[in-house]
Amino acid sequence: MSVVKYCILISLLTAFVYSLTQKNESKNKNLHRDVMDVTPILEKAEKQLILQKLSAEKINRIPRTVTETGEIHWANSDFDWTEGFFPGSCWFIYESTKNEDWKVAAEKFQDLFETHKYITTNHDLGFVFNCSFGNGYRLTENEVFKQVLIEAANSLSTRFNSSVGCLKSWDVNNGWQSKRNWKFPVIIDNMMNLELLFKVSEITGNPKYKKIAITHANTTLANHFRENNSSYHVVDYDPKTGDVRSRQTAQGFADGSSWARGQAWGLYGYTVCYRYTKDMTYLEQAQKIAKYILHNNAIPKDGIPFWDYDADNIPNEPRDVSAAAITLSALIELDEYTSQSYLPTINKLIKSLASNDYTSPIGENQNFILMHSVGSIPHNAEIDVPLNYADYYYLEALVRYQNRYHIN
C-alpha cells in the first residue's frame, strides 16, 4: 500500500470514528435533556415509608396490604411470598439516601424470616430472599447475607425436575391448587425466582444454579408464549415425561387471556436472564414482550394497565399498578441493553405513578406509597388495594432511574 493510500485510509477511519463519537455525544445530550429529576418523588416516597416503618416496628411485623375494612394486613409469619418486599424497599431507600437508619430497618425486618431459607415446599424463595438479603448483599457484601442466599438457592433448587426442565411452582396436594387437576404447574411468575439462582452461581462460582435457571427459562420460552408474545399464566407438565398437559390461568380473566402482571413478570424475567447470560435470545424475547405490552390497545393512555388485558368489562375494570411498576423497572434495565430508547415510555409511567391518581397522600393508605393494585380477582383477594410489591418495584425503578441516568 502506498503512503498516499495509507494516509487516505487513516483519514477516512478517523472521520468515521469522529462521526460515531459525535452521534453518541448528540444522543447523550438528547438523553440528558429528556431525563427527569426523580429525587422529589423519592423524597416523598421516603416520607410515606417512614410512617409505615414506625407502624411495623411497633409490632415487629411486615406490612403486606390493606383489608376491605381499611386495616393494615400483615404478612403471614409462617411464610408469605411477599415478606421480602418491605425490607427490600428499606434497602432501596438506604441506597438512595445512605441513611443508616434504613439499613438497620432492612436488616431487622429480613431477620424475621431468615429461617425460611430452609423451606423447600415453595418456589417463591427467589422473591423472598433476593429482594431482601439479595439487595442487602449487593449494597454491603455482608458474608452472612451471602450464606443466606446460598442456602435459599439450595432449597429452591430442590424443586427442579430435569424431565420437565423447570422448577415446580405450586405443590398440588392441598389448597385450591389440589382442585385443578395439575401435576407439575409452572407459572410465569417463576421467571422472577431465577435471579436468585443466577446470583448465587455468580457469587459462589458454582454453575449448577445457573444451569437450572437457564433450563427453566428455555422451557418457559418454548411453552408459555403465544404467537403474539403474550404469556399464559400456568403451564402444567407431566412430571415423568415433561409433556405439556394444559395451559391455563389462575389469577387472570381466562385461560387464553393476558393477565397484566404475568406479562410484566415475563418482561422482567427475560431481561434478568440476558443480564446474567448475554444470550441474545433472552434479549429478543424481552423486547418482544415489551412491544406486546407497549403497543397493546387495551393499555390506557396513562400506561397503567387493567388487571387483565382481555377482561370483559374494560374500561370499567380495576387497574393494576403493580403490573405497571414491574414493567417500569424492567424497561429501565432493558433500555440499557438496546439501541431502541424506552425513555419516553419510562418517563410517562413515572409521571403517571407519581401523580395523585396513583400515589397516596402522606399519612393515608396505611402509609403504602401507591394505590390501586390487584392481587387476584378470581380468588376475590386484594382488589384495588395497595400492595407491598407494587411499592418495592416502584422504588427499585426510581433508584434504577437515578443510577442509569446519573441523577443525583
C-alpha positions in Angstrom: 0.0 0.0 0.0 1.4 3.4 -1.0 1.9 6.1 1.6 -0.8 8.2 -0.1 -3.4 5.4 0.0 -2.4 4.7 3.6 -2.9 8.3 4.6 -6.3 8.4 2.8 -7.4 5.3 4.7 -6.3 6.7 8.0 -8.2 9.9 7.3 -11.4 8.0 6.4 -11.2 5.9 9.5 -10.6 9.0 11.6 -13.6 10.7 10.1 -15.7 7.6 10.7 -14.7 7.4 14.3 -15.3 11.1 14.8 -18.7 10.8 13.2 -19.7 8.0 15.6 -18.4 10.0 18.5 -20.4 13.0 17.6 -23.6 10.8 17.2 -23.1 9.3 20.6 -22.4 12.7 22.2 -25.5 14.1 20.5 -27.5 11.1 21.7 -26.2 11.5 25.2 -27.1 15.3 25.2 -30.6 14.5 24.0 -30.9 11.8 26.6 -29.8 14.2 29.3 -32.3 16.7 28.1 -35.2 14.2 28.4 -34.2 12.8 31.7 -36.4 13.7 34.7 -35.3 14.5 38.2 -37.0 11.8 40.3 -35.4 13.0 43.5 -38.5 14.8 44.8 -40.5 11.7 44.0 -38.2 9.5 46.0 -38.2 12.0 48.9 -42.0 11.9 49.0 -41.9 8.1 49.0 -39.4 8.1 51.8 -41.7 10.2 54.0 -44.5 7.8 53.5 -42.3 4.8 54.1 -41.0 6.3 57.4 -44.5 6.3 58.7 -45.1 2.7 57.6 -41.8 1.7 59.2 -42.9 3.2 62.5 -46.2 1.2 62.4 -44.3 -2.0 61.5 -41.7 -1.6 64.3 -44.4 -1.3 66.9 -45.5 -4.9 66.4 -42.4 -6.2 64.6 -44.4 -7.4 61.5 -44.1 -6.9 57.8 -46.9 -4.9 56.1 -48.4 -6.5 53.0 -51.6 -4.7 52.0 -54.9 -3.2 53.4 -58.0 -5.1 54.2 -61.5 -4.4 52.9 -62.2 -2.5 56.2 -59.1 -0.3 55.7 -56.9 -2.0 58.3 -53.3 -3.0 57.6 -52.9 -6.6 56.6 -49.6 -8.1 57.8 -47.6 -10.8 56.1 -48.1 -14.3 57.3 -45.3 -15.0 59.7 -45.2 -18.8 58.8 -44.3 -18.0 55.2 -45.5 -15.3 52.9 -44.3 -14.8 49.3 -44.4 -11.0 49.8 -42.4 -10.9 53.1 -39.1 -9.9 51.3 -40.5 -6.8 49.7 -40.8 -4.4 52.6 -37.2 -4.9 53.8 -36.2 -4.6 50.1 -37.9 -1.2 50.0 -35.9 -0.2 53.0 -32.7 -1.2 51.2 -33.6 1.0 48.2 -34.2 4.0 50.4 -30.9 3.3 52.1 -29.2 3.1 48.6 -30.7 6.4 47.7 -30.1 8.3 50.9 -27.2 6.5 52.6 -29.1 6.9 55.8 -28.0 4.1 58.2 -31.5 4.0 59.8 -32.8 2.3 56.7 -30.0 -0.2 56.7 -30.9 -1.1 60.3 -34.6 -1.4 59.5 -33.9 -3.6 56.4 -31.8 -6.0 58.5 -34.3 -6.1 61.3 -37.3 -6.9 59.1 -35.5 -9.5 57.0 -34.3 -11.3 60.1 -37.9 -12.1 60.8 -38.0 -14.7 58.1 -34.3 -15.8 57.7 -35.2 -19.4 58.8 -37.5 -19.7 55.8 -34.3 -20.2 53.7 -34.8 -23.9 54.5 -38.3 -24.2 53.1 -38.5 -26.5 50.1 -42.3 -26.5 49.6 -42.5 -23.1 47.9 -40.9 -21.6 44.7 -41.1 -18.1 46.0 -37.8 -18.2 47.8 -36.3 -16.0 45.0 -38.9 -13.3 45.6 -38.4 -13.6 49.4 -34.6 -13.7 49.6 -33.3 -11.9 46.5 -35.4 -8.9 47.2 -34.3 -8.6 50.8 -31.0 -10.3 51.5 -30.0 -10.0 47.9 -30.3 -6.3 47.9 -28.5 -6.2 51.3 -25.6 -8.3 49.9 -25.4 -6.1 46.8 -25.0 -3.0 48.9 -22.9 -4.3 51.8 -21.2 -7.5 50.7 -22.2 -8.9 54.2 -21.0 -12.5 54.3 -24.0 -13.6 56.5 -26.3 -12.3 53.8 -24.3 -14.3 51.2 -24.7 -17.5 53.1 -28.5 -17.0 53.5 -28.7 -16.5 49.7 -26.8 -19.8 49.1 -29.0 -21.8 51.4 -32.2 -20.3 49.9 -30.9 -21.2 46.4 -30.2 -24.8 47.6 -33.7 -25.1 48.9 -35.2 -23.6 45.7 -33.1 -26.0 43.5 -34.8 -29.0 45.1 -37.9 -28.1 43.1 -36.2 -28.6 39.8 -37.3 -31.5 37.7 -34.9 -32.5 34.9 -37.6 -34.3 32.9 -39.7 -31.2 32.8 -36.8 -28.7 32.7 -38.5 -26.4 35.2 -38.8 -25.5 38.8 -42.2 -26.6 40.2 -44.3 -23.6 41.1 -47.0 -24.9 43.4 -47.4 -28.2 45.2 -50.8 -29.7 44.3 -51.6 -31.9 47.3 -53.6 -29.3 49.2 -55.3 -26.0 49.0 -57.1 -24.6 45.9 -54.3 -26.0 43.7 -55.3 -29.5 44.5 -58.7 -28.9 42.8 -57.2 -28.0 39.4 -56.0 -31.5 38.4 -52.5 -30.2 37.9 -49.4 -32.4 38.3 -46.5 -30.1 37.8 -47.7 -26.5 37.4 -45.3 -23.8 36.3 -46.4 -20.1 36.4 -44.8 -17.2 34.5 -44.2 -15.6 37.9 -41.5 -18.2 38.4 -39.2 -16.4 36.0 -38.7 -13.9 38.8 -37.2 -16.5 41.1 -34.3 -17.3 38.6 -32.4 -14.2 39.6 -31.5 -15.8 43.0 -30.0 -18.8 41.2 -28.1 -16.7 38.7 -26.8 -14.5 41.6 -25.7 -17.5 43.7 -23.8 -19.1 40.8 -22.0 -15.7 40.3 -21.0 -15.3 44.0 -20.0 -19.0 44.5 -18.6 -19.8 41.1 -20.7 -22.9 41.1 -22.5 -23.2 37.7 -25.2 -25.6 38.8 -27.7 -22.9 39.9 -27.2 -21.0 36.6 -27.8 -24.2 34.6 -31.1 -24.7 36.4 -32.1 -21.1 35.7 -31.2 -21.3 32.0 -33.1 -24.6 31.6 -36.2 -23.2 33.3 -36.0 -20.1 31.1 -35.7 -22.1 27.9 -38.5 -24.4 28.8 -40.7 -21.5 29.7 -39.8 -19.7 26.4 -40.8 -22.8 24.5 -44.2 -23.4 26.1 -45.5 -20.3 27.8 -45.8 -17.8 25.0 -48.3 -17.3 22.2 -47.5 -16.1 18.7 -48.1 -12.5 19.7 -45.7 -12.9 22.6 -48.3 -12.7 25.3 -48.0 -15.3 28.0 -50.2 -18.0 29.5 -50.2 -17.9 33.3 -49.9 -21.6 34.1 -48.5 -24.4 32.1 -49.0 -27.8 33.7 -46.5 -30.6 32.8 -46.3 -34.3 33.2 -43.6 -34.7 35.8 -42.4 -38.0 34.3 -42.3 -37.2 30.6 -42.1 -33.4 30.6 -45.1 -33.2 28.2 -47.4 -30.2 28.4 -50.8 -31.3 29.9 -52.6 -27.9 29.8 -52.2 -24.2 29.5 -54.5 -22.3 31.9 -54.8 -19.3 34.3 -55.0 -19.0 38.0 -55.1 -15.2 38.5 -56.1 -14.0 35.1 -59.5 -13.5 33.5 -59.5 -16.6 31.3 -57.1 -19.3 30.2 -56.5 -17.6 26.9 -56.3 -14.0 28.3 -53.3 -11.8 29.1 -53.1 -11.3 32.8 -51.3 -8.0 33.2 -48.9 -8.8 36.0 -48.0 -12.0 34.2 -46.8 -10.1 31.2 -44.7 -7.9 33.4 -43.2 -10.9 35.1 -42.1 -12.2 31.8 -40.6 -8.9 30.6 -38.6 -8.5 33.8 -37.6 -12.2 34.0 -36.1 -12.4 30.5 -34.3 -9.0 30.9 -32.6 -10.5 34.0 -31.8 -13.7 32.0 -30.0 -11.5 29.5 -28.1 -9.6 32.2 -26.6 -12.8 33.5 -26.0 -14.8 30.2 -25.8 -12.2 27.5 -27.8 -14.6 25.4 -29.4 -12.6 22.6 -32.4 -15.0 22.6 -33.4 -13.6 26.0 -32.9 -10.0 25.0 -35.0 -10.5 21.9 -37.8 -12.1 23.9 -37.8 -9.3 26.4 -38.1 -6.8 23.5 -40.9 -8.8 22.0 -42.8 -8.8 25.3 -42.2 -5.1 25.7 -43.6 -4.5 22.3 -46.7 -6.5 23.1 -47.2 -4.5 26.3 -46.5 -1.1 25.0 -48.5 -1.4 21.8 -51.5 -3.2 23.3 -54.8 -1.4 22.6 -56.0 -2.4 26.0 -53.5 -0.2 27.7 -55.0 3.2 28.8 -53.3 6.4 27.7 -51.6 6.8 31.1 -49.9 3.5 30.7 -51.4 1.8 33.8 -53.0 -1.4 32.7 -56.2 -3.0 33.7 -55.7 -6.2 35.7 -56.1 -8.3 32.6 -55.9 -7.0 29.0 -58.9 -9.2 28.0 -61.2 -8.6 31.0 -64.8 -8.4 29.7 -65.7 -5.1 31.3 -62.9 -2.7 30.1 -62.8 0.2 30.7 -64.7 -0.4 33.9 -62.2 -2.9 35.3 -59.7 -2.3 38.1 -56.2 -1.1 37.2 -53.1 -3.0 38.4 -50.5 -0.5 39.5 -48.2 -3.4 40.5 -48.0 -4.6 36.9 -47.1 -1.0 35.8 -44.4 -0.7 38.5 -42.8 -4.1 37.5 -42.9 -3.1 33.8 -41.3 0.3 34.6 -38.4 -1.2 36.5 -37.8 -3.8 33.8 -37.9 -1.2 31.0 -35.2 0.9 32.7 -32.9 -2.1 32.7 -33.9 -3.1 29.2 -33.2 0.4 28.0 -29.5 -0.1 28.9 -29.2 -3.1 26.6 -30.9 -1.9 23.4 -30.4 0.7 20.8 -34.2 1.4 21.0 -34.9 4.0 23.6 -37.7 3.2 26.1 -37.1 6.5 27.9 -40.3 8.2 26.7 -42.4 5.3 28.0 -40.4 5.2 31.2 -41.0 8.9 31.8 -44.7 8.6 31.1 -45.0 5.7 33.6 -43.1 7.5 36.3 -45.3 10.6 35.8 -48.5 8.5 36.0 -47.4 6.6 39.1 -46.2 9.7 40.8 -49.5 11.5 40.2 -52.3 11.9 42.6 -54.2 9.3 40.7 -51.9 6.5 41.9 -49.7 7.9 44.7 -51.4 8.2 48.1 -51.2 11.4 50.2 -48.7 11.3 53.0 -50.2 9.6 56.1 -53.0 7.9 54.2 -53.5 4.5 52.6 -52.0 2.8 55.7 -48.7 4.5 54.6 -48.3 2.5 51.4 -46.8 4.6 48.6 -49.0 3.5 45.7 -52.7 2.9 45.4 -54.9 0.7 43.0 -53.2 -2.7 42.7 -54.8 -6.1 42.3 -53.7 -9.3 43.9 -56.1 -11.9 42.4 -59.6 -11.2 41.2 -60.5 -14.8 40.6 -59.7 -15.5 44.3 -61.5 -12.3 45.4 -58.3 -11.3 47.1 -56.6 -7.9 47.3 -58.7 -6.0 44.8 -58.0 -2.3 44.3 -55.7 -2.0 47.3 -52.0 -1.1 47.9 -49.5 -4.0 47.7 -46.0 -4.0 49.2 -44.6 -5.4 45.9 -46.0 -2.5 43.9 -44.1 -0.2 46.2 -41.0 -2.3 46.0 -40.8 -2.3 42.2 -41.7 1.4 42.1 -38.8 2.2 44.4 -36.5 -0.1 42.5 -37.4 1.7 39.3 -36.8 5.2 40.8 -33.4 4.1 42.2 -32.5 2.4 38.9 -33.5 5.6 37.1 -31.2 7.7 39.3 -28.3 5.3 38.7 -29.0 4.7 35.0 -29.3 8.3 34.0 -27.0 9.7 36.7 -29.4 11.8 38.6 -28.1 12.9 42.0 
